[in-house]
Amino acid sequence: MTSDSGFVQDVTICPAVDRLPGHEGDLTWPGVWTLAHRGARGVQALTVRVYRTEADALEAGAELDCLSTDSTEAGERVRECFATGRFEEAIALYERQRPAEHVLSVQPALLQGA
């Protein structure tokens, strides 16, 4: 991956509102957005996918959520959230009802210098 691939970007790891007194602005670090997923259709492997933006990762996670909740009670609400672009809400619905061994998480992965 080259530095101009668009995947590596500055990721806010601490917004200005959470900073310690005397520090200004957001604390950012080079990173990528990831979607971690385990539990679909009996597969126990953890898959991690990399996305250019947080929004792309959230949309992909919500789409997986639609598939995972297809025949469940929460499925209709999840699909409604997805259809209206409320991806974080769709993932939160999944998180509340998922089996303990399942994972569906969007997070930044920070890159460390050599």
C-alpha positions in Angstrom: 0.0 0.0 0.0 1.4 3.4 -0.9 0.9 6.5 1.1 -1.3 8.0 -1.6 -3.7 5.0 -1.7 -6.2 7.0 0.4 -6.4 4.3 3.1 -4.0 5.8 5.5 -5.4 9.1 6.9 -5.2 11.1 10.1 -7.6 9.5 12.5 -8.8 11.5 15.5 -8.0 9.5 18.6 -8.9 12.2 21.1 -11.2 15.1 20.2 -10.4 18.5 21.5 -13.3 18.3 24.0 -11.7 15.3 25.7 -8.2 16.8 25.8 -6.4 17.7 29.0 -6.2 21.4 30.0 -3.5 23.2 28.2 -3.8 21.1 25.0 -5.6 22.5 22.0 -7.2 20.8 19.0 -7.8 17.2 18.2 -5.1 14.6 18.8 -4.7 12.7 15.5 -2.5 9.8 14.3 -2.0 8.1 11.0 -4.4 5.1 10.7 -7.0 3.2 8.9 -10.6 2.3 9.6 -11.4 -1.3 10.3 -14.5 -3.5 10.5 -14.0 -6.6 12.6 -16.7 -9.3 12.2 -17.2 -12.8 13.5 -20.3 -14.9 13.7 -22.0 -15.0 10.3 -23.6 -18.3 9.3 -21.5 -20.4 11.7 -18.1 -19.1 10.7 -16.0 -18.6 13.8 -13.0 -16.9 12.2 -12.6 -13.2 12.9 -12.3 -11.2 9.7 -10.9 -7.7 9.7 -11.5 -5.4 6.7 -9.9 -2.0 6.0 -11.8 0.9 4.7 -10.8 4.4 3.5 -13.2 6.2 5.8 -15.2 5.6 9.0 -18.4 6.2 7.1 -17.5 3.4 4.6 -16.7 1.0 7.5 -19.9 1.8 9.2 -22.0 1.3 6.1 -20.3 -2.1 5.5 -20.9 -3.1 9.1 -24.5 -2.1 8.9 -24.9 -4.1 5.7 -23.4 -7.2 7.4 -25.7 -6.5 10.3 -28.7 -6.7 7.9 -27.6 -10.1 6.8 -26.9 -11.3 10.3 -30.3 -10.2 11.7 -32.3 -11.2 8.6 -34.6 -13.7 10.4 -34.5 -12.1 13.9 -36.9 -9.9 15.8 -34.5 -6.9 15.4 -34.0 -7.5 11.7 -36.7 -5.1 10.5 -35.5 -2.2 12.7 -31.9 -2.9 11.5 -33.0 -2.8 7.8 -34.9 0.4 8.5 -31.8 2.0 10.0 -29.7 0.9 7.1 -32.1 2.2 4.5 -32.1 5.6 6.1 -28.3 5.8 6.5 -28.3 5.4 10.3 -25.5 2.9 10.2 -24.2 3.4 13.8 -27.7 2.8 15.1 -28.0 -0.4 13.1 -24.8 -1.7 14.5 -25.8 -0.7 18.1 -29.1 -2.7 17.6 -27.0 -5.7 16.6 -24.7 -5.3 19.5 -27.6 -5.3 22.0 -29.0 -8.6 20.8 -26.0 -10.5 19.4 -24.7 -13.8 20.8 -21.7 -13.3 23.1 -19.2 -14.9 20.7 -20.2 -12.7 17.8 -18.3 -9.5 16.9 -19.3 -6.5 14.7 -17.1 -3.5 15.4 -15.9 -0.4 13.6 -12.6 1.0 15.0 -9.6 2.9 13.9 -6.3 1.0 13.7 -3.4 3.3 14.4 -0.2 2.9 12.5 3.0 2.8 14.5 6.3 4.3 13.2 9.2 2.0 12.5 
